Amino acid sequence: MSSTASIDKLELPNGIRNIGGRTTAGKYGMSALFKEAGTGTVTAAQTGVVSFTPTKTTGRYLIGGNVTLTSGTNTGTVSFVVNYVDTAGTTHTQDILGMIKADGTLVQSGTGSSTDWKVIPCEVSIDGSGTAISVDTTVTGSVNYVVCAYIMQLA
């Protein structure tokens, strides 16, 4: 004879911070996010907007985010880039992820003023070296912007 238990309501005010021995960085519930971060308004390139060092096993991760150009006087561009080591052991440095504006415009670098650019999510496969996956921005010219980024494990 087997017995089962039922939980009608489970409250975890601090969310779940560890799943299978892996620390999550999600804010609510059982988030699969391993890392997410954002900046206040910045004017220069940002290194390590978000960074995650995986265990020494191969895996797949989804990387994405958002770039909002905040100033009415922007004359430059911002790019959203990712760094990682793929399953073949090739180091990827400053790979540019495409961005899309609300009207469907696709770009490699965001421009304009008071403009919101959604980063097109990108899946990467990593080797088992335990090398960090990181997101940076590159900037040309003069810009004021806010960037948010995430790294989520898929497998």
C-alpha positions in Angstrom: 0.0 0.0 0.0 1.4 3.4 -0.9 0.5 6.7 0.5 0.5 10.2 -1.0 0.7 13.6 0.4 -1.0 16.7 -0.9 0.1 20.3 -0.5 -2.7 22.7 -1.1 -0.6 25.8 -0.5 3.2 26.2 -0.2 4.6 29.6 0.5 8.3 30.3 0.0 8.7 34.0 0.7 12.3 34.0 -0.5 11.8 31.8 -3.5 13.9 28.7 -4.3 17.6 29.5 -4.2 19.0 26.0 -5.0 17.8 23.3 -7.4 19.8 20.1 -7.6 22.8 21.7 -5.9 22.8 24.6 -8.3 22.2 28.1 -7.1 19.5 30.1 -8.9 19.3 33.9 -9.1 15.6 34.1 -9.8 13.5 36.4 -7.6 10.2 34.4 -7.4 9.2 30.8 -7.4 11.2 28.1 -9.1 12.9 30.2 -11.6 15.3 28.7 -14.0 17.4 31.9 -14.2 20.9 31.4 -13.0 21.9 35.0 -13.3 20.2 38.3 -14.2 21.3 41.8 -13.7 20.8 45.4 -14.8 22.4 48.8 -14.6 21.3 52.2 -13.8 21.9 54.8 -16.6 25.4 54.5 -17.9 27.4 56.2 -20.6 30.4 53.8 -21.2 30.8 50.2 -22.3 30.0 47.8 -19.5 32.0 44.7 -18.7 30.3 41.8 -16.9 26.7 43.2 -16.9 26.0 39.6 -15.9 28.4 36.7 -15.6 27.8 33.1 -14.6 30.4 30.4 -14.1 28.8 27.0 -14.8 29.9 23.7 -13.3 32.5 21.8 -15.3 30.0 20.0 -17.5 28.8 20.7 -21.0 25.5 22.5 -21.2 23.2 24.8 -23.2 22.3 28.4 -22.1 19.9 31.0 -23.3 21.2 34.6 -23.2 19.1 37.7 -23.7 18.2 41.1 -22.4 17.2 44.7 -23.1 18.9 48.0 -24.0 17.1 51.3 -23.5 18.7 54.4 -24.8 17.6 57.1 -22.4 18.9 60.5 -23.5 17.4 62.7 -26.2 20.9 63.7 -27.3 22.4 60.2 -28.1 24.8 60.4 -31.1 26.3 56.9 -30.7 25.4 53.2 -30.6 25.3 50.4 -28.1 25.9 46.7 -28.8 25.0 43.7 -26.6 27.8 41.1 -26.7 28.4 37.7 -25.1 31.6 35.8 -24.2 31.8 32.0 -23.7 33.7 28.8 -24.7 31.7 26.6 -27.1 31.5 22.7 -27.0 34.4 22.6 -29.5 36.6 24.6 -27.1 36.5 27.7 -29.3 36.6 31.0 -27.3 33.9 33.5 -28.3 34.8 37.0 -27.4 32.4 39.9 -28.0 29.9 38.0 -30.2 27.2 40.6 -31.0 23.6 39.6 -30.4 21.0 41.2 -32.6 18.4 43.6 -31.2 14.8 44.4 -32.3 12.8 47.6 -31.8 9.0 47.7 -31.3 8.4 48.5 -35.0 10.3 45.4 -36.0 13.6 47.1 -37.0 16.5 44.6 -36.6 20.0 45.9 -35.8 23.4 44.9 -34.4 23.8 48.2 -32.5 21.0 50.2 -30.9 20.8 53.9 -31.8 18.4 56.8 -31.2 16.9 58.5 -28.2 14.4 57.3 -25.7 14.4 54.0 -27.7 14.0 50.5 -26.3 15.8 47.6 -28.0 15.0 44.0 -27.1 17.9 41.6 -27.4 17.1 38.6 -29.6 17.7 35.6 -27.3 20.6 33.4 -28.3 21.3 29.8 -27.3 24.9 28.8 -26.8 26.4 25.4 -26.1 29.4 25.4 -23.8 32.3 23.1 -23.1 33.0 21.5 -19.7 35.9 23.9 -18.8 33.9 25.8 -16.2 34.7 29.1 -18.0 32.4 31.9 -17.2 29.6 33.0 -19.6 29.4 36.8 -19.6 27.5 39.7 -21.2 29.1 43.0 -21.9 28.2 46.1 -23.9 30.3 48.0 -26.4 29.7 51.7 -27.1 30.6 54.0 -30.0 30.1 57.8 -29.7 28.0 59.4 -27.0 25.1 57.5 -25.4 23.1 57.3 -22.2 21.5 53.9 -21.7 20.3 51.2 -19.3 21.0 47.5 -19.9 19.5 44.4 -18.4 20.7 40.9 -19.2 20.1 37.2 -18.2 21.8 33.9 -18.6 19.4 30.9 -18.2 20.4 27.2 -18.3 18.5 25.0 -20.7 20.3 21.7 -20.3 
